[in-house]
Amino acid sequence: MSRKIYKFICSGFGIGFIPLFPGTIASFIVLFPIWFFKENFETKYFLLLIIIIFFISLILISKIIKYENNKDPKFIVIDEFIGQASALVFCNQLIFDYILAFIGFRVLDIFKPFPVSYFDKIKNSYGVLLDDLMAGSIIAMFFFIYYEKF
């Protein structure tokens, strides 16, 4: 595979090259295929999909950033896909839940409180992915706790 194909995939099929708010746009756009997937498949398959995409992304991102000065380039938005997907794992198929998960994930991804900031400081392909995965996992935990308690 060529580096152009890696970039195309990691840019969310071109979304990462949008000049304004590519991460937010990527996080929003991925809501629709996630809705479809969760509507038609069990949670265990959704988790498996996230894991598979995570490891494929890890390989592709490492090949891209090898030649970049910036080890977390803005055009890479596949990490937003993974983070937003992980935020939605335990939410119900309700528009309100998706809106809360979207806003919560974006807030954590933009402001990077601890422990998200810890992973953001890692300047390799793991760091690119793990800060978003952590932000999404925090939101997922809130949904899990909320639905377990109520």
PyRosetta script that sets phi, psi and omega in degrees:
from pyrosetta import init, pose_from_sequence

init()
pose = pose_from_sequence("MSRKIYKFICSGFGIGFIPLFPGTIASFIVLFPIWFFKENFETKYFLLLIIIIFFISLILISKIIKYENNKDPKFIVIDEFIGQASALVFCNQLIFDYILAFIGFRVLDIFKPFPVSYFDKIKNSYGVLLDDLMAGSIIAMFFFIYYEKF")
pose.set_psi(1, 147.2)
pose.set_omega(1, -179.7)
pose.set_phi(2, -91.2)
pose.set_psi(2, 161.8)
pose.set_omega(2, 179.7)
pose.set_phi(3, -61.5)
pose.set_psi(3, -31.8)
pose.set_omega(3, 178.7)
pose.set_phi(4, -63.7)
pose.set_psi(4, -38.9)
pose.set_omega(4, 178.8)
pose.set_phi(5, -69.1)
pose.set_psi(5, -41.1)
pose.set_omega(5, 176.6)
pose.set_phi(6, -58.2)
pose.set_psi(6, -46.6)
pose.set_omega(6, -179.8)
pose.set_phi(7, -62.8)
pose.set_psi(7, -41.4)
pose.set_omega(7, -179.2)
pose.set_phi(8, -61.7)
pose.set_psi(8, -45.2)
pose.set_omega(8, 179.5)
pose.set_phi(9, -66.2)
pose.set_psi(9, -48.5)
pose.set_omega(9, -177.3)
pose.set_phi(10, -69.7)
pose.set_psi(10, -19.9)
pose.set_omega(10, 176.8)
pose.set_phi(11, -85.8)
pose.set_psi(11, 11.2)
pose.set_omega(11, -179.7)
pose.set_phi(12, 68.8)
pose.set_psi(12, 39.1)
pose.set_omega(12, -179.7)
pose.set_phi(13, 62.6)
pose.set_psi(13, 38.8)
pose.set_omega(13, 174.6)
pose.set_phi(14, 104.0)
pose.set_psi(14, -15.3)
pose.set_omega(14, -177.9)
pose.set_phi(15, -59.1)
pose.set_psi(15, -36.8)
pose.set_omega(15, -177.9)
pose.set_phi(16, -63.9)
pose.set_psi(16, -15.4)
pose.set_omega(16, 179.6)
pose.set_phi(17, -93.4)
pose.set_psi(17, 1.1)
pose.set_omega(17, 173.5)
pose.set_phi(18, -67.6)
pose.set_psi(18, 131.4)
pose.set_omega(18, -171.9)
pose.set_phi(19, -66.3)
pose.set_psi(19, -32.3)
pose.set_omega(19, -177.5)
pose.set_phi(20, -113.2)
pose.set_psi(20, 127.2)
pose.set_omega(20, 173.1)
pose.set_phi(21, 54.4)
pose.set_psi(21, 48.8)
pose.set_omega(21, -178.6)
pose.set_phi(22, -61.8)
pose.set_psi(22, -35.3)
pose.set_omega(22, 179.2)
pose.set_phi(23, -66.8)
pose.set_psi(23, -41.5)
pose.set_omega(23, 178.7)
pose.set_phi(24, -67.3)
pose.set_psi(24, -42.4)
pose.set_omega(24, 179.3)
pose.set_phi(25, -63.6)
pose.set_psi(25, -43.6)
pose.set_omega(25, 178.7)
pose.set_phi(26, -61.8)
pose.set_psi(26, -43.0)
pose.set_omega(26, 179.3)
pose.set_phi(27, -63.3)
pose.set_psi(27, -35.2)
pose.set_omega(27, 179.6)
pose.set_phi(28, -73.5)
pose.set_psi(28, -47.3)
pose.set_omega(28, -176.3)
pose.set_phi(29, -62.2)
pose.set_psi(29, -36.0)
pose.set_omega(29, -177.2)
pose.set_phi(30, -70.1)
pose.set_psi(30, -15.8)
pose.set_omega(30, 178.5)
pose.set_phi(31, -58.3)
pose.set_psi(31, -36.4)
pose.set_omega(31, -174.4)
pose.set_phi(32, -71.1)
pose.set_psi(32, -49.5)
pose.set_omega(32, 175.6)
pose.set_phi(33, -65.7)
pose.set_psi(33, -30.6)
pose.set_omega(33, 177.6)
pose.set_phi(34, -65.7)
pose.set_psi(34, -42.4)
pose.set_omega(34, 178.0)
pose.set_phi(35, -56.2)
pose.set_psi(35, -49.4)
pose.set_omega(35, -179.7)
pose.set_phi(36, -59.4)
pose.set_psi(36, -47.0)
pose.set_omega(36, -177.4)
pose.set_phi(37, -62.9)
pose.set_psi(37, -47.6)
pose.set_omega(37, -178.7)
pose.set_phi(38, -66.3)
pose.set_psi(38, -29.1)
pose.set_omega(38, 179.1)
pose.set_phi(39, -69.4)
pose.set_psi(39, -28.1)
pose.set_omega(39, -171.5)
pose.set_phi(40, -112.3)
pose.set_psi(40, -9.9)
pose.set_omega(40, -177.1)
pose.set_phi(41, -135.2)
pose.set_psi(41, 156.2)
pose.set_omega(41, 178.9)
pose.set_phi(42, -72.1)
pose.set_psi(42, 160.7)
pose.set_omega(42, -179.4)
pose.set_phi(43, -57.4)
pose.set_psi(43, -37.8)
pose.set_omega(43, -178.4)
pose.set_phi(44, -62.2)
pose.set_psi(44, -34.1)
pose.set_omega(44, 177.9)
pose.set_phi(45, -74.2)
pose.set_psi(45, -33.5)
pose.set_omega(45, 176.4)
pose.set_phi(46, -64.9)
pose.set_psi(46, -44.6)
pose.set_omega(46, 177.0)
pose.set_phi(47, -62.6)
pose.set_psi(47, -41.2)
pose.set_omega(47, 177.7)
pose.set_phi(48, -61.5)
pose.set_psi(48, -41.5)
pose.set_omega(48, 177.7)
pose.set_phi(49, -61.2)
pose.set_psi(49, -45.1)
pose.set_omega(49, 179.2)
pose.set_phi(50, -60.5)
pose.set_psi(50, -44.1)
pose.set_omega(50, -179.7)
pose.set_phi(51, -63.0)
pose.set_psi(51, -44.3)
pose.set_omega(51, 180.0)
pose.set_phi(52, -63.0)
pose.set_psi(52, -47.3)
pose.set_omega(52, 179.6)
pose.set_phi(53, -63.3)
pose.set_psi(53, -37.3)
pose.set_omega(53, 178.3)
pose.set_phi(54, -58.1)
pose.set_psi(54, -50.4)
pose.set_omega(54, -175.9)
pose.set_phi(55, -70.6)
pose.set_psi(55, -36.0)
pose.set_omega(55, 174.8)
pose.set_phi(56, -63.8)
pose.set_psi(56, -43.8)
pose.set_omega(56, 179.4)
pose.set_phi(57, -62.3)
pose.set_psi(57, -40.0)
pose.set_omega(57, 179.5)
pose.set_phi(58, -57.0)
pose.set_psi(58, -45.2)
pose.set_omega(58, 179.9)
pose.set_phi(59, -66.8)
pose.set_psi(59, -48.3)
pose.set_omega(59, -177.1)
pose.set_phi(60, -65.3)
pose.set_psi(60, -42.9)
pose.set_omega(60, 179.9)
pose.set_phi(61, -63.6)
pose.set_psi(61, -40.2)
pose.set_omega(61, 179.8)
pose.set_phi(62, -62.9)
pose.set_psi(62, -35.0)
pose.set_omega(62, 178.0)
pose.set_phi(63, -70.7)
pose.set_psi(63, -32.7)
pose.set_omega(63, -179.8)
pose.set_phi(64, -75.9)
pose.set_psi(64, -51.2)
pose.set_omega(64, -172.4)
pose.set_phi(65, -73.3)
pose.set_psi(65, -11.3)
pose.set_omega(65, 175.8)
pose.set_phi(66, -56.9)
pose.set_psi(66, -33.1)
pose.set_omega(66, -176.5)
pose.set_phi(67, -107.0)
pose.set_psi(67, 8.1)
pose.set_omega(67, -178.1)
pose.set_phi(68, -104.8)
pose.set_psi(68, 144.5)
pose.set_omega(68, 172.3)
pose.set_phi(69, -72.0)
pose.set_psi(69, -43.4)
pose.set_omega(69, 177.5)
pose.set_phi(70, -83.5)
pose.set_psi(70, 119.6)
pose.set_omega(70, -176.8)
pose.set_phi(71, -83.9)
pose.set_psi(71, 2.0)
pose.set_omega(71, 173.3)
pose.set_phi(72, -140.7)
pose.set_psi(72, 67.4)
pose.set_omega(72, -176.1)
pose.set_phi(73, -65.0)
pose.set_psi(73, 146.8)
pose.set_omega(73, -176.5)
pose.set_phi(74, -63.9)
pose.set_psi(74, -27.1)
pose.set_omega(74, -177.5)
pose.set_phi(75, -71.0)
pose.set_psi(75, -17.2)
pose.set_omega(75, 176.9)
pose.set_phi(76, -78.9)
pose.set_psi(76, 111.1)
pose.set_omega(76, 179.8)
pose.set_phi(77, -122.7)
pose.set_psi(77, 3.1)
pose.set_omega(77, 177.6)
pose.set_phi(78, -63.3)
pose.set_psi(78, -25.2)
pose.set_omega(78, 175.7)
pose.set_phi(79, -67.0)
pose.set_psi(79, -32.6)
pose.set_omega(79, 174.5)
pose.set_phi(80, -67.1)
pose.set_psi(80, -38.5)
pose.set_omega(80, 176.6)
pose.set_phi(81, -57.9)
pose.set_psi(81, -47.3)
pose.set_omega(81, -177.6)
pose.set_phi(82, -67.4)
pose.set_psi(82, -45.4)
pose.set_omega(82, 180.0)
pose.set_phi(83, -63.4)
pose.set_psi(83, -45.4)
pose.set_omega(83, 179.9)
pose.set_phi(84, -66.2)
pose.set_psi(84, -39.7)
pose.set_omega(84, 177.7)
pose.set_phi(85, -61.5)
pose.set_psi(85, -43.3)
pose.set_omega(85, -179.7)
pose.set_phi(86, -66.2)
pose.set_psi(86, -31.4)
pose.set_omega(86, 177.3)
pose.set_phi(87, -64.4)
pose.set_psi(87, -26.0)
pose.set_omega(87, -174.6)
pose.set_phi(88, -96.0)
pose.set_psi(88, 0.4)
pose.set_omega(88, -174.5)
pose.set_phi(89, -55.3)
pose.set_psi(89, -47.2)
pose.set_omega(89, -173.6)
pose.set_phi(90, -103.1)
pose.set_psi(90, 3.5)
pose.set_omega(90, 179.5)
pose.set_phi(91, -81.5)
pose.set_psi(91, 157.0)
pose.set_omega(91, 176.8)
pose.set_phi(92, -80.2)
pose.set_psi(92, 166.2)
pose.set_omega(92, 179.5)
pose.set_phi(93, -80.3)
pose.set_psi(93, 65.1)
pose.set_omega(93, 178.5)
pose.set_phi(94, -124.5)
pose.set_psi(94, 137.0)
pose.set_omega(94, 179.4)
pose.set_phi(95, -57.4)
pose.set_psi(95, -40.4)
pose.set_omega(95, 179.6)
pose.set_phi(96, -59.8)
pose.set_psi(96, -42.4)
pose.set_omega(96, 177.8)
pose.set_phi(97, -62.1)
pose.set_psi(97, -41.9)
pose.set_omega(97, -179.9)
pose.set_phi(98, -65.7)
pose.set_psi(98, -39.3)
pose.set_omega(98, 177.4)
pose.set_phi(99, -63.9)
pose.set_psi(99, -45.8)
pose.set_omega(99, 178.2)
pose.set_phi(100, -61.3)
pose.set_psi(100, -43.8)
pose.set_omega(100, -179.9)
pose.set_phi(101, -64.2)
pose.set_psi(101, -40.4)
pose.set_omega(101, 179.2)
pose.set_phi(102, -63.4)
pose.set_psi(102, -51.7)
pose.set_omega(102, -178.3)
pose.set_phi(103, -63.8)
pose.set_psi(103, -46.0)
pose.set_omega(103, 179.9)
pose.set_phi(104, -60.0)
pose.set_psi(104, -45.4)
pose.set_omega(104, 179.5)
pose.set_phi(105, -62.8)
pose.set_psi(105, -45.5)
pose.set_omega(105, -178.7)
pose.set_phi(106, -62.9)
pose.set_psi(106, -41.8)
pose.set_omega(106, 178.8)
pose.set_phi(107, -60.2)
pose.set_psi(107, -48.3)
pose.set_omega(107, -179.9)
pose.set_phi(108, -65.8)
pose.set_psi(108, -37.0)
pose.set_omega(108, -178.2)
pose.set_phi(109, -71.8)
pose.set_psi(109, -34.7)
pose.set_omega(109, -178.8)
pose.set_phi(110, -79.3)
pose.set_psi(110, -47.1)
pose.set_omega(110, -174.7)
pose.set_phi(111, -87.5)
pose.set_psi(111, -19.7)
pose.set_omega(111, 173.9)
pose.set_phi(112, 48.8)
pose.set_psi(112, 61.7)
pose.set_omega(112, 174.1)
pose.set_phi(113, -71.3)
pose.set_psi(113, 165.6)
pose.set_omega(113, 175.3)
pose.set_phi(114, -64.7)
pose.set_psi(114, 137.8)
pose.set_omega(114, 9.1)
pose.set_phi(115, -91.5)
pose.set_psi(115, -0.6)
pose.set_omega(115, 179.6)
pose.set_phi(116, -59.7)
pose.set_psi(116, -42.4)
pose.set_omega(116, -178.4)
pose.set_phi(117, -62.0)
pose.set_psi(117, -32.1)
pose.set_omega(117, 178.7)
pose.set_phi(118, -59.3)
pose.set_psi(118, -47.2)
pose.set_omega(118, -178.2)
pose.set_phi(119, -74.1)
pose.set_psi(119, -29.3)
pose.set_omega(119, 178.8)
pose.set_phi(120, -64.8)
pose.set_psi(120, -25.5)
pose.set_omega(120, -179.2)
pose.set_phi(121, -77.7)
pose.set_psi(121, -13.5)
pose.set_omega(121, 178.2)
pose.set_phi(122, -78.8)
pose.set_psi(122, 117.7)
pose.set_omega(122, -173.6)
pose.set_phi(123, -100.6)
pose.set_psi(123, 65.2)
pose.set_omega(123, 172.5)
pose.set_phi(124, -153.0)
pose.set_psi(124, -172.7)
pose.set_omega(124, -176.0)
pose.set_phi(125, -63.6)
pose.set_psi(125, -30.8)
pose.set_omega(125, 176.6)
pose.set_phi(126, -64.3)
pose.set_psi(126, -45.1)
pose.set_omega(126, -180.0)
pose.set_phi(127, -62.4)
pose.set_psi(127, -40.1)
pose.set_omega(127, 178.7)
pose.set_phi(128, -57.3)
pose.set_psi(128, -42.7)
pose.set_omega(128, -175.9)
pose.set_phi(129, -86.2)
pose.set_psi(129, -40.0)
pose.set_omega(129, -170.2)
pose.set_phi(130, -70.9)
pose.set_psi(130, -29.5)
pose.set_omega(130, 178.0)
pose.set_phi(131, -65.6)
pose.set_psi(131, -39.8)
pose.set_omega(131, 178.1)
pose.set_phi(132, -72.1)
pose.set_psi(132, -38.8)
pose.set_omega(132, 177.5)
pose.set_phi(133, -63.3)
pose.set_psi(133, -39.4)
pose.set_omega(133, 177.7)
pose.set_phi(134, -64.9)
pose.set_psi(134, -46.0)
pose.set_omega(134, 179.0)
pose.set_phi(135, -59.2)
pose.set_psi(135, -45.3)
pose.set_omega(135, 178.4)
pose.set_phi(136, -65.4)
pose.set_psi(136, -38.2)
pose.set_omega(136, -179.8)
pose.set_phi(137, -66.6)
pose.set_psi(137, -34.7)
pose.set_omega(137, 176.9)
pose.set_phi(138, -63.4)
pose.set_psi(138, -44.4)
pose.set_omega(138, 178.4)
pose.set_phi(139, -64.8)
pose.set_psi(139, -42.2)
pose.set_omega(139, 178.5)
pose.set_phi(140, -59.7)
pose.set_psi(140, -39.2)
pose.set_omega(140, 178.4)
pose.set_phi(141, -62.5)
pose.set_psi(141, -40.2)
pose.set_omega(141, 177.9)
pose.set_phi(142, -61.0)
pose.set_psi(142, -43.9)
pose.set_omega(142, 178.2)
pose.set_phi(143, -64.6)
pose.set_psi(143, -42.2)
pose.set_omega(143, 179.8)
pose.set_phi(144, -60.4)
pose.set_psi(144, -48.5)
pose.set_omega(144, 179.7)
pose.set_phi(145, -63.1)
pose.set_psi(145, -44.4)
pose.set_omega(145, -178.4)
pose.set_phi(146, -60.8)
pose.set_psi(146, -47.8)
pose.set_omega(146, -176.4)
pose.set_phi(147, -75.8)
pose.set_psi(147, -22.7)
pose.set_omega(147, 175.0)
pose.set_phi(148, -76.3)
pose.set_psi(148, -33.7)
pose.set_omega(148, -177.3)
pose.set_phi(149, -84.7)
pose.set_psi(149, -31.3)
pose.set_omega(149, -172.9)
pose.set_phi(150, -115.5)
pose.dump_pdb("model.pdb")
